[in-house]
Amino acid sequence: MKVSLESEITLYPLSIQKDKKNYIVEEPISGDFFELPEISVDAIRRLDKGEGMAEIEKVLKEFYPEEEVDIIEFVEQLVELGLVQEVDGVQVHRGKEKQAKSEGGFLWIPQWVGRLFFNRKINKVYLLLLAANIFILILNPELFPHYKDIFLFDSMVLNVLTYLLISLVLIVIHEFGHILAIRSHDLPANLSIGNRLIFIVFETDLTQAWKLDPKKRNILYLAGMSFEQVILFLSFVFMLLFPDAYFVGILSIIVLDIFIKTVYQCCFYMKTDVYYVVENATGCYNLMESGEIYLSSFFKKSRMDHKKVFEDEWNLIRIYSVFYIIGVFLTLFLTVLYFIPQLYYMFTTIYLNIMEAGDRAAFWDAIAFLVQTMLLLILLVYLARKKRREN
């Protein structure tokens, strides 16, 4: 479909709101969001008013003398983004027609329920609990998690199943934090399953958070971790009050799981909850991509002019790149301190149980553990391939 200066353009209904640097444009029918600069938003608003393309181009050149203005190219980009409904009265057809997304998203949870857990006063309580948990660990270093905390039983299968069950429950609680936070703004959220590194995770789609002011988005991103701080605080309290109780072993697994996931949240080479808070606070919504370009350039013969490429985000990208590298070392820290010792302990125990044929219960427990491990690996491979296909 050819676009010219004489073309009449009809856009889909769009919702536009100011963000930190640019504007967030929503196409409500599909629920898609786009970040656009002021000049683009100005052009869209003029197109909506029915102004001619030639006139719009002339006005934009006057108002934005430092920008290169090509209204035809801009409209063609809008067509590619799926924001143009008609050109000269002719419906814009694509390979896949734009369809309204089903709202779904836990709408059965009333807004007032979300606000019980996420409001100005309660949000401050979560912050205080974070400080309290750090203070408790400093005063009671014996509560610091150990890699052997997951080995409660002689049966390795039972150990793994117990840890997986506890981890699954904590993941669900974490994601319901996100869900309740977004429902406090009467917005929908969808839940899916995926993986990050070797972890199987549930993921809450917080796309609708773009409707909110940037400051309010941070609460949505930190909601899951806020719930974890409540659980961690209660676990510490019960472990201190009842150090010899039978349930302390379960609480130790909870502390270990939350500790690992909290450190993992600070690994900025992945798009974790904390990463989104940083991205949102800075207003740089391609922080990871820019950081990877900056870091990869050090391994190339030809160096690009970073200041020219990143412009006003140059200092921010350099700082992020440092934390990107720190995140890699944090992952190595978790691997050396927890994952490798746990794997070594597990497979050494399994090997001994298989070789000692006299203990039939231990032998079959080892076989069941190997089958269990294989099934988990198959699930991880399936999720990884599914994610690759979706991308």
Protein Blocks (a to p, Z undefined) as FASTA:
>chain_A
ZZdfkbccddddddddddfklccdddfknopacdddfklmmmmmmmmnopafklmmmmmm
mmmmmbccdfklmmmmmmmnopafbgghiacddfbdcddddfklollpcfklmmmmocfk
lmmmmmmmmmmmmmmmmmmmmlpccfklmmmbfblklmmmmmmmmmmmmmmmmmmmmmmm
mmmnopacddddddehjbccddddfklmmmpcfklmmmmmmmmmmmmmmmmmmmmmmmmm
mmmbmklmmmmmmmmmmmmmmmmmmmmkbccfklmmmmmmnopaklmmmmmmmmmmmmpf
bdcdfklmnmmmmmmmmmmmmmmmmmmmmmmmmmmmmmmmmmmmmmmmmmmmmmmmmlmm
lmmmmmmmmmmmmmmmmmmmmmmmmmmmmZZ
